[in-house]
Every structure is written in structure tokens, then in C-alpha cells.
């Protein structure tokens, strides 16, 4: 299970790096793309901190400057790999409070999978945003990554 989760986070890292590179080649990044990718970064950070029971630096929909995307992304990835590597029990419950103040608990493996799945969902929205602006998005399907 740990190996598969590490592969998923490798995939997530790869996709986000490709998306950042594609954004860097644009004259102007759309507000929607900035909003959505910032949300991907913030949510990943928030989940990592919930797992670690550490202070959260970012708000869910806080916009991040493009210049900070790579650093935040790298830190998120490094932290997630540490969590996976150091996990004694992937079935351990993670208790947390959501952004609306409600408390929940889920197994660590499910929270980790959610981080990757959530990012994939919003990258799909960014791809649609690109297409609407006449930009052909990079193919980011998992199977392309595995080829």
C-alpha cells in the first residue's frame, strides 16, 4: 500500500510540475487557473497539516502568487512522502475539523488518496479553462504518466 501511495504522489507531483511549466509559458495566467491551482496547493498543505496535527498556514481558497507555486508544491510533496514513509498504520484514523468547523475522522490511506484525487479533479477544471482560452493542455492522465 505504501508503494502505491508513493506512486500516486509521484504522479501528482509530475502533473503539477507539468501544469506549472505550462502556465509559465503563457503570457497571462487566467484568474480561474490561479484560483484553482492555488486551491490545489492550499488543500494539499491543509491535509498534510491535519494529518500531522500541525498549524495550517493557508486558507482553502487563498490565492498564491505564481512565483511561490513551485516551492509550495515541493514542500507539500516532501511532507506527504514523509507522512507515507513514517506511517506505522495506514488504517489509523485521522481526526480533523473541516473549513466549516465540523469534525470528522477518516483512515489515513483515504485522506492520502483524497489529496491526489482532489488535485486531479481540479487539474481537469484547469484543462477546461485552458481549452476555453485556446490553449491545448498537456495530457495528464495517469496512464500517460505510467507509460
Kinemage of the C-alpha trace (Angstrom):
@kinemage 1
@onewidth
@group {chain A} dominant
@subgroup {mainchain}
@vectorlist {calphas} color= white
{ca unk a 1} P 0.000 0.000 0.000
{ca unk a 2} L 2.811 2.437 0.856
{ca unk a 3} L 4.447 1.811 -2.519
{ca unk a 4} L 1.218 2.505 -4.378
{ca unk a 5} L 0.584 5.711 -2.417
{ca unk a 6} L 4.132 6.851 -3.190
{ca unk a 7} L 3.460 6.189 -6.895
{ca unk a 8} L 0.264 8.241 -6.715
{ca unk a 9} L 2.115 11.136 -5.110
{ca unk a 10} L 4.864 10.845 -7.737
{ca unk a 11} L 2.129 11.117 -10.367
{ca unk a 12} L 0.585 14.092 -8.580
{ca unk a 13} L 3.999 15.782 -8.380
{ca unk a 14} L 4.667 15.131 -12.075
{ca unk a 15} L 1.295 16.541 -13.147
{ca unk a 16} L 1.564 19.657 -11.026
{ca unk a 17} L 5.082 20.322 -12.320
{ca unk a 18} L 3.858 19.995 -15.912
{ca unk a 19} L 0.964 22.333 -15.189
{ca unk a 20} L 3.266 24.914 -13.576
{ca unk a 21} L 5.586 24.690 -16.606
{ca unk a 22} L 2.677 25.165 -18.988
{ca unk a 23} L 1.480 28.192 -17.006
{ca unk a 24} L 4.984 29.680 -17.069
{ca unk a 25} L 4.922 29.623 -20.873
{ca unk a 26} L 1.735 31.702 -21.029
{ca unk a 27} L 1.722 35.484 -21.363
{ca unk a 28} L -1.032 35.720 -18.764
{ca unk a 29} L -2.444 33.059 -16.441
{ca unk a 30} L -6.218 33.252 -16.154
{ca unk a 31} L -7.726 34.215 -12.809
{ca unk a 32} L -9.627 30.917 -12.740
{ca unk a 33} L -6.428 28.903 -13.207
{ca unk a 34} L -4.712 30.900 -10.457
{ca unk a 35} L -7.692 30.325 -8.161
{ca unk a 36} L -7.918 26.591 -8.889
{ca unk a 37} L -4.202 25.797 -8.734
{ca unk a 38} L -3.812 27.833 -5.544
{ca unk a 39} L -6.666 25.767 -4.119
{ca unk a 40} L -4.880 22.534 -5.096
{ca unk a 41} L -1.740 23.706 -3.307
{ca unk a 42} L -3.593 25.009 -0.255
{ca unk a 43} L -5.762 21.911 0.159
{ca unk a 44} L -2.728 19.613 -0.102
{ca unk a 45} L -0.980 21.684 2.571
{ca unk a 46} L -4.073 21.700 4.800
{ca unk a 47} L -4.491 17.907 4.613
{ca unk a 48} L -0.805 17.335 5.370
{ca unk a 49} L -1.049 19.578 8.422
{ca unk a 50} L -4.260 17.907 9.605
{ca unk a 51} L -2.512 14.537 9.431
{ca unk a 52} L 0.485 15.898 11.332
{ca unk a 53} L -1.709 17.884 13.739
{ca unk a 54} L 0.349 20.972 12.882
{ca unk a 55} L -0.624 24.618 12.317
{ca unk a 56} L -2.146 25.444 8.939
{ca unk a 57} L -0.564 28.353 7.033
{ca unk a 58} L -3.043 28.766 4.176
{ca unk a 59} L -6.767 29.260 3.777
{ca unk a 60} L -8.629 26.897 1.448
{ca unk a 61} L -9.192 29.447 -1.346
{ca unk a 62} L -6.244 31.776 -0.655
{ca unk a 63} L -4.585 32.811 -3.911
{ca unk a 64} L -0.882 32.060 -4.108
{ca unk a 65} L 1.488 34.133 -6.249
{ca unk a 66} L 2.726 32.177 -9.258
{ca unk a 67} L 6.319 32.681 -8.076
{ca unk a 68} L 5.517 30.594 -4.958
{ca unk a 69} L 3.768 27.691 -6.677
{ca unk a 70} L 6.849 25.508 -7.120
{ca unk a 71} L 8.061 25.991 -3.546
{ca unk a 72} L 4.663 25.238 -2.024
{ca unk a 73} L 4.248 22.249 -4.336
{ca unk a 74} L 7.680 20.865 -3.435
{ca unk a 75} L 7.033 21.301 0.311
{ca unk a 76} L 3.635 19.580 0.002
{ca unk a 77} L 5.207 16.644 -1.806
{ca unk a 78} L 8.094 16.325 0.647
{ca unk a 79} L 5.684 16.380 3.587
{ca unk a 80} L 3.363 13.784 2.037
{ca unk a 81} L 6.301 11.438 1.369
{ca unk a 82} L 7.421 11.811 4.978
{ca unk a 83} L 3.893 11.015 6.156
{ca unk a 84} L 3.727 7.885 3.981
{ca unk a 85} L 7.260 6.746 4.849
{ca unk a 86} L 6.777 7.228 8.593
{ca unk a 87} L 3.253 5.797 8.794
{ca unk a 88} L 3.049 2.771 11.078
{ca unk a 89} L -0.605 2.204 10.262
{ca unk a 90} L -2.281 3.475 7.099
{ca unk a 91} L -5.631 2.451 8.612
{ca unk a 92} L -5.141 4.828 11.568
{ca unk a 93} L -7.960 7.357 11.905
{ca unk a 94} L -7.164 10.980 11.250
{ca unk a 95} L -9.461 13.243 13.225
{ca unk a 96} L -9.830 16.748 11.822
{ca unk a 97} L -12.003 19.814 11.628
{ca unk a 98} L -13.053 20.963 8.174
{ca unk a 99} L -13.058 24.572 6.982
{ca unk a 100} L -16.626 24.968 8.250
{ca unk a 101} L -15.718 23.825 11.769
{ca unk a 102} L -17.292 20.331 11.556
{ca unk a 103} L -15.302 17.410 12.925
{ca unk a 104} L -14.686 14.209 11.003
{ca unk a 105} L -12.422 11.194 11.021
{ca unk a 106} L -11.098 9.112 8.141
{ca unk a 107} L -8.427 6.481 7.688
{ca unk a 108} L -5.009 7.863 6.767
{ca unk a 109} L -4.908 5.920 3.483
{ca unk a 110} L -8.215 7.510 2.436
{ca unk a 111} L -7.057 11.022 3.312
{ca unk a 112} L -3.871 10.499 1.305
{ca unk a 113} L -5.808 9.160 -1.680
{ca unk a 114} L -8.190 12.113 -1.394
{ca unk a 115} L -5.301 14.585 -1.745
{ca unk a 116} L -4.308 13.091 -5.114
{ca unk a 117} L -7.881 12.630 -6.322
{ca unk a 118} L -8.818 16.192 -5.334
{ca unk a 119} L -5.823 17.554 -7.243
{ca unk a 120} L -6.748 15.500 -10.318
{ca unk a 121} L -10.296 16.865 -10.224
{ca unk a 122} L -9.157 20.483 -10.191
{ca unk a 123} L -6.427 19.911 -12.788
{ca unk a 124} L -9.252 18.722 -15.050
{ca unk a 125} L -11.031 22.027 -14.449
{ca unk a 126} L -7.818 23.896 -15.278
{ca unk a 127} L -7.513 21.878 -18.504
{ca unk a 128} L -11.015 23.018 -19.437
{ca unk a 129} L -10.010 26.587 -18.616
{ca unk a 130} L -7.002 26.219 -20.911
{ca unk a 131} L -9.153 24.878 -23.737
{ca unk a 132} L -11.582 27.781 -23.307
{ca unk a 133} L -8.618 30.119 -23.788
{ca unk a 134} L -7.421 28.286 -26.902
{ca unk a 135} L -4.544 26.540 -25.111
{ca unk a 136} L -4.064 22.805 -25.640
{ca unk a 137} L -3.470 21.325 -22.171
{ca unk a 138} L -0.697 18.831 -21.523
{ca unk a 139} L -2.030 15.259 -21.284
{ca unk a 140} L -2.022 14.425 -17.569
{ca unk a 141} L -3.801 11.077 -17.488
{ca unk a 142} L -2.306 8.539 -15.109
{ca unk a 143} L -1.751 6.010 -17.894
{ca unk a 144} L 0.376 8.534 -19.844
{ca unk a 145} L 2.472 9.011 -16.719
{ca unk a 146} L 2.939 5.228 -16.358
{ca unk a 147} L 3.996 4.716 -19.995
